């Protein structure tokens, strides 16, 4: 069974930085695509950053130039470097990965990690 576990969230002042990590465990052949989503209070979950294995990352307009997604396939880990944080970045950040395993290739979600940037 594949599991994703996020870490690195917390409380940070505006202008500060955080680095989120998401580690995939279990029987994994390849991580085909990875992404980070944010669910702000009272809002739907939205895509923040996305990368397809070997491809160019893509970002929501609101985070371009401030957030960077990267991956380490040897460690089955995807990162989100968050710089110049703003109060609007507050929310629960979920990791998503589409993984090929002994089971049918499918997407998996982590449990989420809270990021809070006070106004």
C-alpha positions in Angstrom: 0.0 0.0 0.0 1.4 3.4 -1.0 1.3 6.2 1.5 2.2 9.9 1.2 3.3 11.8 4.3 3.8 15.6 4.4 5.9 17.6 6.8 7.3 21.0 7.2 4.3 23.1 7.8 4.0 25.7 10.6 3.4 29.3 11.6 5.6 31.8 9.8 5.5 35.6 9.6 4.8 37.3 6.3 7.9 37.4 4.2 9.3 34.2 5.7 10.0 30.8 4.2 9.0 27.2 4.7 10.0 24.0 3.0 7.4 21.3 2.7 8.3 17.7 2.1 6.2 14.8 1.0 7.6 11.3 1.2 6.0 8.4 -0.6 6.4 4.9 0.9 5.4 1.4 -0.1 5.9 -0.6 -3.3 6.7 2.2 -5.8 7.9 1.7 -9.3 7.8 5.3 -10.5 6.3 8.7 -9.4 4.8 9.9 -12.7 3.5 13.2 -11.6 3.5 15.2 -8.4 1.7 18.2 -7.1 0.9 20.4 -4.2 -2.6 21.7 -3.5 -3.7 24.3 -0.9 -7.1 24.4 0.8 -7.6 27.8 2.4 -10.3 28.2 5.1 -13.7 28.0 3.6 -12.4 27.4 0.1 -12.0 24.5 -2.2 -8.7 22.7 -2.7 -6.7 24.4 -5.4 -3.6 23.4 -7.4 -0.5 25.4 -6.4 2.3 23.6 -8.2 2.6 20.6 -10.4 5.4 18.6 -12.1 5.4 15.6 -14.4 8.3 13.3 -14.3 11.0 14.8 -16.5 8.8 17.8 -17.3 8.8 21.5 -16.6 7.0 22.6 -13.4 3.8 24.7 -13.6 2.5 27.0 -10.9 -0.6 28.9 -10.0 -0.3 32.6 -11.0 -0.5 33.7 -7.3 2.7 31.8 -6.4 4.9 32.2 -9.4 8.3 33.4 -8.4 7.8 32.6 -4.8 7.1 28.8 -4.6 9.3 26.1 -6.2 8.4 22.5 -6.6 11.1 19.9 -6.9 11.5 16.1 -6.6 14.1 13.5 -5.6 13.0 10.2 -7.2 15.8 8.3 -5.4 14.1 9.3 -2.2 10.5 9.2 -3.5 10.1 12.7 -2.2 8.6 15.9 -3.5 9.3 19.3 -2.0 7.7 22.7 -2.0 10.0 25.6 -1.2 7.9 28.5 -0.1 9.5 32.0 0.0 8.2 35.5 0.6 5.1 34.0 2.2 1.9 36.0 2.4 -1.3 35.7 4.6 -3.1 34.5 1.5 -0.8 31.5 1.4 -2.5 30.2 4.6 -4.1 26.8 4.3 -3.7 23.1 4.5 -1.2 21.9 1.9 -1.8 18.5 0.4 0.7 16.5 -1.6 -0.6 14.5 -4.6 1.3 11.9 -6.6 0.4 9.6 -9.5 2.3 6.5 -8.9 3.0 3.3 -10.7 3.2 0.4 -8.3 2.4 -3.4 -8.4 -1.3 -2.2 -8.3 -3.0 -0.2 -11.0 -1.3 3.2 -11.5 -3.3 5.8 -9.6 -3.2 9.0 -7.7 -2.6 9.2 -4.0 -3.1 12.0 -1.4 -1.2 12.9 1.7 -3.0 13.9 4.9 -2.1 17.5 4.7 0.2 19.9 6.6 -1.0 23.3 7.9 0.7 26.5 6.8 -0.3 29.7 8.7 0.9 33.2 7.8 -0.7 35.7 10.1 -1.8 39.0 8.7 
